[in-house]
Amino acid sequence: MLITRRALGMLLPLSGVAAMIRAVPANALDAADVAKPVSLPDMVLGAADAPVTIVEYAAPTCPHCAAFDREVFPRIKTEYIDTGRVRYVLREFPLNIKDVACQMLARRIADGDGGKYVAVVETMWRQQDRLLEKTTDTLKLIGKQAGLGAEAIEACLKDQALLDRINADRKFAMEVLQVQGTPTFFVGGERIVGEAPFEEFESKIKLLLKT
């Protein structure tokens, strides 16, 4: 891959244990603080004025993120996002250099469009095994399918400003929001860590819709 070595030094090691934890208390996190973007503009699905916001911190190489997207997210989208009751935000939380490359490319392809960004990341989750084994080839293929040439893909992966912003947002997530692994969700201000079932999200959404 073409990403600079600086990316490696910016990524702090993670234990992976957090991916198996459920329903960690939010520790007095304010929903407004969780909802606001830091360095990068948020990639959003759903109505801007939806009464409930779900923020997901995810990584393309995370198998738990892929499983959530496959098994739980479609129902959340159908029942709550598409009906205007939930605003869904997908944020970067890279676990390794491959995630950084994936997320930089996804940002480049989406060009500020939340729907396109989510679609690209979902493509990466569906191709996760191949992505892990043949990262460069898979990213080139995804970029080509999105209309990017080899030079555009190379320029994207060398974009130091974008890399710095991804790292800054990851640092904020770790230090301020106490994100330790993926996937980590905030439903309003309440944290859910790991591949939680639909019912866990629904109970929190319904509670917020009543307030």
C-alpha positions in Angstrom: 0.0 0.0 0.0 1.0 3.6 -0.6 0.2 5.1 2.8 3.1 6.9 4.5 4.8 5.2 7.5 3.5 8.0 9.7 0.1 6.3 9.8 1.6 3.3 11.5 3.0 5.4 14.4 -0.3 7.2 14.8 -2.3 4.0 15.3 -2.2 3.0 19.0 -2.4 -0.8 19.7 -5.8 -2.2 20.8 -6.4 -5.3 22.8 -9.6 -6.4 20.9 -11.2 -7.3 24.2 -13.7 -4.4 23.8 -15.3 -6.1 20.8 -16.7 -8.7 23.2 -18.1 -6.3 25.8 -21.8 -5.3 25.9 -23.6 -2.2 27.2 -20.8 -0.3 28.9 -22.2 2.7 30.8 -21.8 6.0 29.0 -20.0 7.6 31.9 -21.9 10.9 31.7 -21.2 11.5 28.0 -23.5 14.1 26.7 -25.4 13.2 23.5 -24.6 16.6 21.9 -20.8 16.0 22.4 -21.1 12.5 20.8 -23.1 13.8 17.9 -20.8 16.6 16.7 -18.1 15.9 14.2 -14.5 16.7 15.0 -12.0 17.0 12.1 -13.9 15.3 9.3 -17.5 15.9 8.3 -19.9 13.2 9.4 -21.1 10.6 6.9 -24.8 10.4 7.6 -27.8 8.4 6.7 -31.3 9.6 7.6 -33.1 12.8 8.2 -31.1 15.7 9.7 -34.0 16.4 12.1 -34.5 12.8 13.3 -35.1 12.7 17.0 -32.5 10.0 17.7 -28.9 9.8 16.5 -26.9 6.6 16.4 -23.1 7.0 16.0 -21.1 3.9 15.0 -17.3 3.8 15.2 -16.2 1.0 12.9 -13.3 -0.5 10.9 -13.4 -2.2 7.5 -11.3 -5.2 8.7 -13.4 -5.7 11.9 -15.4 -9.0 11.6 -17.8 -7.8 14.3 -18.6 -4.7 12.3 -19.2 -6.8 9.2 -21.5 -9.1 11.1 -23.5 -6.2 12.6 -23.9 -4.7 9.1 -25.1 -8.0 7.7 -27.4 -9.1 10.6 -28.6 -6.1 12.5 -28.2 -2.9 10.5 -30.7 -3.7 7.7 -33.5 -3.9 10.2 -32.4 -0.6 12.0 -32.3 1.1 8.6 -35.7 -0.2 7.5 -37.6 0.4 10.7 -35.9 3.6 12.0 -33.6 5.3 9.6 -35.8 5.1 6.5 -38.8 6.2 8.6 -37.2 9.4 9.7 -36.8 8.5 13.4 -33.1 7.8 13.5 -30.1 9.6 12.1 -27.2 7.2 11.6 -23.5 8.4 11.6 -20.7 6.1 10.5 -17.3 7.2 11.8 -13.7 5.9 11.2 -11.9 4.0 14.0 -9.0 2.3 12.2 -7.5 -0.7 13.9 -4.6 -1.1 11.5 -2.9 0.3 8.4 -5.3 -1.6 6.1 -8.3 0.2 7.7 -6.7 3.5 7.2 -6.2 2.8 3.5 -9.8 1.6 3.2 -11.3 4.6 5.0 -9.2 7.1 3.0 -10.5 5.5 -0.3 -14.0 5.4 1.0 -13.9 9.1 1.8 -12.5 9.9 -1.7 -15.1 7.9 -3.5 -18.0 9.3 -1.4 -16.9 12.9 -1.9 -19.0 14.0 1.0 -22.1 11.8 0.3 -23.0 9.8 3.4 -25.0 7.3 1.4 -22.1 6.6 -1.0 -19.7 6.3 2.0 -21.8 3.8 3.8 -22.2 1.8 0.5 -18.5 1.7 -0.1 -17.7 0.6 3.5 -20.4 -2.1 3.2 -18.7 -3.3 0.0 -15.5 -3.6 1.9 -17.2 -5.6 4.7 -18.7 -8.0 2.1 -15.2 -8.5 0.6 -13.5 -8.6 4.0 -11.6 -11.9 3.5 -10.3 -10.8 0.1 -9.5 -7.4 1.5 -7.4 -8.8 4.3 -5.5 -11.2 2.0 -5.1 -8.9 -1.0 -5.6 -5.4 0.3 -4.0 -3.4 -2.5 -5.6 -5.4 -5.3 -9.1 -5.2 -3.7 -8.8 -1.4 -3.1 -7.8 -0.9 -6.7 -10.8 -2.9 -7.8 -13.2 -1.0 -5.6 -11.7 2.3 -6.7 -12.0 1.3 -10.4 -15.6 0.2 -10.0 -16.3 3.7 -8.5 -14.7 5.3 -11.6 -11.2 6.2 -10.1 -8.1 5.6 -12.1 -4.8 4.3 -10.7 -3.4 7.8 -10.3 -6.4 9.0 -8.4 -6.3 6.0 -6.0 -2.5 6.6 -5.5 -3.1 10.3 -4.8 -5.9 9.4 -2.3 -3.6 7.1 -0.3 -0.9 9.7 -0.2 -3.2 12.4 1.1 -1.5 13.4 4.3 -4.1 16.0 5.3 -6.8 13.4 5.1 -4.7 10.9 7.1 -4.0 13.5 9.8 -7.8 14.2 10.1 -8.6 10.5 10.4 -5.9 10.1 13.1 -7.2 13.3 14.9 -10.7 11.9 15.0 -9.5 8.6 16.2 -7.6 10.2 19.0 -10.7 12.2 20.0 -12.7 9.0 20.1 -10.2 7.3 22.3 -9.4 10.1 24.7 -12.8 11.9 25.0 -15.4 9.3 24.1 -13.4 6.4 25.5 -13.8 4.3 22.4 -11.5 1.2 22.8 -12.6 -1.1 20.0 -15.0 -1.7 17.2 -17.8 -1.6 16.7 -18.7 1.0 19.3 -22.1 2.7 19.2 -23.6 5.7 20.9 -27.4 5.7 20.9 -28.0 9.3 22.1 -25.3 9.4 24.8 -25.4 5.8 25.8 -22.7 3.4 24.7 -23.1 0.0 23.3 -19.9 -2.0 22.6 -19.7 -5.0 20.4 -22.0 -6.8 18.1 -25.3 -6.2 20.0 -28.6 -7.6 18.8 -31.4 -5.5 17.2 -33.5 -5.7 20.4 -30.8 -3.9 22.4 -30.8 -1.0 20.0 -34.6 -0.9 19.7 -35.1 -0.7 23.5 -32.8 2.4 23.7 -34.3 4.0 20.6 -37.8 3.6 21.9 -36.8 5.0 25.3 -35.4 8.1 23.6 -38.4 8.5 21.3 -40.6 8.8 24.4 -38.5 11.6 26.0 
